[in-house]
Amino acid sequence: MEFTAGQIAALLGGTVEGDGDTKVYTFAKIEEAGPGCLTFLANPKYTHYIYSTNAGAVLVSNSFEAEGAISAALIRVENPYEALSRLMRMADQALNPQPTGIEQPCFIAEGVTVPEDAYIGAFAYIGEGVELGKGVKIYPNVFVGRGSQIGEGTILYPGAKVYPRCKVGKRCIVHAGAVIGADGFGFAPNAEGKYEKIPQMGIVIIGDDVEVGANTTIDRATMGETVIGEGTKLDNLIQIAHNCTVGSDTVMAAQVGVAGSTHVGSRCMVGGQVGFAGHINIGDNVQIGAQSGIPNNVAAGSCVMGYPAVDSREFLRQAALIKRLPAMAEELRRLGRELDAIKAD
């Protein structure tokens, strides 16, 4: 598909600066873009690329002020990153139309109603009592266990597993290999020191507009519910243990691990490989740096990082001191030698 810069600006409610007839047909990063590419500038550290890019058009903010000649047409919008996201969603929908119908072979239990606009891929398994919302897309090799609910417009990509009685909300995306509702890690030592399994009797509830990354696992509760709030986005390879709750509109990067019965608030931002201890509370609007260890409660609005995590400013001070440790150690040794010499005299 091919559009002019002017057409894109009209679609986004923006304005064009430069040649509005410039044609673009693909997306690219600003440092790699060539003729016919649409790119964007949102991060100030990439500003220098706008003066050398070969892109046909660049999405920039209304407040952007050029400090040199720019060959590309500028499409001014309120938020370039959000505008690019909108355009890419439109392009994806046009280029990748959603399938419908029921492929064979697959298994759909007797009594399950499949909406007319739904899609059930080959080798999918839909258990007894499952409720499917309008427009659901169940890709090949998906398992949906007995009594589960899949909300309207939700997509389960190939190989995703939803264990019995779990609930997935509307417009969710569950990527390949994700497992929702596996048993929580619950065992009790007996008199002989062996571990006996504690039945995990609860469920998982996932709110509307949640995205679950590939090979992410969300364990069912021992009793009650493990809950993921609406609008939350989980990256690939994340582990959410039993009886956890994650609030709404929280984002977690890859390889985060949340131990059992921990509560993470809403609108939190969690970097990759962060580890949470169990039975702690993380407030709303918390930011946590990558590879941090969280052993205790974190107050709402905090920004922490490190292992164990501390206030991010304190962590940066500590990091600066660590770089100086070799020189400081050498200085201590020198002072020690001088002190020994004084004592010897």
FENZI-V288836 format. One record per residue. N is the residue number from 1. RES is the residue in one small letter. SS is DSSP state (h for helix, s for strand, l for the rest). Layout:
N & RES & SS
N & RES & SS
//
This chain:
1 & m & l
2 & e & l
3 & f & s
4 & t & s
5 & a & h
6 & g & h
7 & q & h
8 & i & h
9 & a & h
10 & a & h
11 & l & h
12 & l & h
13 & g & l
14 & g & l
15 & t & s
16 & v & s
17 & e & s
18 & g & l
19 & d & l
20 & g & l
21 & d & l
22 & t & l
23 & k & s
24 & v & s
25 & y & l
26 & t & s
27 & f & s
28 & a & l
29 & k & l
30 & i & l
31 & e & l
32 & e & l
33 & a & l
34 & g & l
35 & p & l
36 & g & l
37 & c & s
38 & l & s
39 & t & s
40 & f & s
41 & l & l
42 & a & l
43 & n & l
44 & p & h
45 & k & h
46 & y & h
47 & t & h
48 & h & h
49 & y & h
50 & i & h
51 & y & h
52 & s & l
53 & t & l
54 & n & l
55 & a & l
56 & g & l
57 & a & s
58 & v & s
59 & l & s
60 & v & s
61 & s & s
62 & n & l
63 & s & l
64 & f & l
65 & e & l
66 & a & l
67 & e & l
68 & g & l
69 & a & l
70 & i & l
71 & s & l
72 & a & l
73 & a & s
74 & l & s
75 & i & s
76 & r & s
77 & v & s
78 & e & l
79 & n & l
80 & p & h
81 & y & h
82 & e & h
83 & a & h
84 & l & h
85 & s & h
86 & r & h
87 & l & h
88 & m & h
89 & r & h
90 & m & h
91 & a & h
92 & d & h
93 & q & h
94 & a & h
95 & l & h
96 & n & l
97 & p & l
98 & q & l
99 & p & l
100 & t & l
101 & g & s
102 & i & s
103 & e & l
104 & q & l
105 & p & l
106 & c & l
107 & f & s
108 & i & s
109 & a & l
110 & e & l
111 & g & l
112 & v & l
113 & t & l
114 & v & l
115 & p & l
116 & e & l
117 & d & l
118 & a & l
119 & y & s
120 & i & s
121 & g & l
122 & a & l
123 & f & l
124 & a & l
125 & y & s
126 & i & s
127 & g & l
128 & e & l
129 & g & l
130 & v & l
131 & e & s
132 & l & s
133 & g & l
134 & k & l
135 & g & l
136 & v & l
137 & k & s
138 & i & s
139 & y & l
140 & p & l
141 & n & l
142 & v & l
143 & f & s
144 & v & s
145 & g & l
146 & r & l
147 & g & l
148 & s & l
149 & q & s
150 & i & s
151 & g & l
152 & e & l
153 & g & l
154 & t & l
155 & i & s
156 & l & s
157 & y & l
158 & p & l
159 & g & l
160 & a & l
161 & k & s
162 & v & s
163 & y & l
164 & p & l
165 & r & l
166 & c & l
167 & k & s
168 & v & s
169 & g & l
170 & k & l
171 & r & l
172 & c & l
173 & i & s
174 & v & s
175 & h & l
176 & a & l
177 & g & l
178 & a & l
179 & v & s
180 & i & s
181 & g & l
182 & a & l
183 & d & l
184 & g & l
185 & f & l
186 & g & l
187 & f & s
188 & a & s
189 & p & s
190 & n & l
191 & a & l
192 & e & l
193 & g & l
194 & k & l
195 & y & s
196 & e & s
197 & k & s
198 & i & l
199 & p & l
200 & q & l
201 & m & l
202 & g & l
203 & i & s
204 & v & s
205 & i & s
206 & i & s
207 & g & l
208 & d & l
209 & d & l
210 & v & l
211 & e & s
212 & v & s
213 & g & l
214 & a & l
215 & n & l
216 & t & l
217 & t & s
218 & i & s
219 & d & l
220 & r & l
221 & a & l
222 & t & l
223 & m & l
224 & g & l
225 & e & s
226 & t & s
227 & v & s
228 & i & s
229 & g & l
230 & e & l
231 & g & l
232 & t & l
233 & k & s
234 & l & s
235 & d & l
236 & n & l
237 & l & l
238 & i & l
239 & q & s
240 & i & s
241 & a & l
242 & h & l
243 & n & l
244 & c & l
245 & t & s
246 & v & s
247 & g & l
248 & s & l
249 & d & l
250 & t & l
251 & v & s
252 & m & s
253 & a & l
254 & a & l
255 & q & l
256 & v & l
257 & g & s
258 & v & s
259 & a & l
260 & g & l
261 & s & l
262 & t & l
263 & h & s
264 & v & s
265 & g & l
266 & s & l
267 & r & l
268 & c & l
269 & m & s
270 & v & s
271 & g & l
272 & g & l
273 & q & l
274 & v & l
275 & g & s
276 & f & s
277 & a & l
278 & g & l
279 & h & l
280 & i & l
281 & n & s
282 & i & s
283 & g & l
284 & d & l
285 & n & l
286 & v & l
287 & q & s
288 & i & s
289 & g & l
290 & a & l
291 & q & l
292 & s & l
293 & g & s
294 & i & s
295 & p & l
296 & n & l
297 & n & l
298 & v & s
299 & a & l
300 & a & l
301 & g & l
302 & s & l
303 & c & s
304 & v & s
305 & m & s
306 & g & s
307 & y & l
308 & p & l
309 & a & s
310 & v & s
311 & d & s
312 & s & h
313 & r & h
314 & e & h
315 & f & h
316 & l & h
317 & r & h
318 & q & h
319 & a & h
320 & a & h
321 & l & h
322 & i & h
323 & k & h
324 & r & h
325 & l & h
326 & p & h
327 & a & h
328 & m & h
329 & a & h
330 & e & h
331 & e & h
332 & l & h
333 & r & h
334 & r & h
335 & l & h
336 & g & h
337 & r & h
338 & e & h
339 & l & h
340 & d & h
341 & a & h
342 & i & h
343 & k & h
344 & a & h
345 & d & l
//
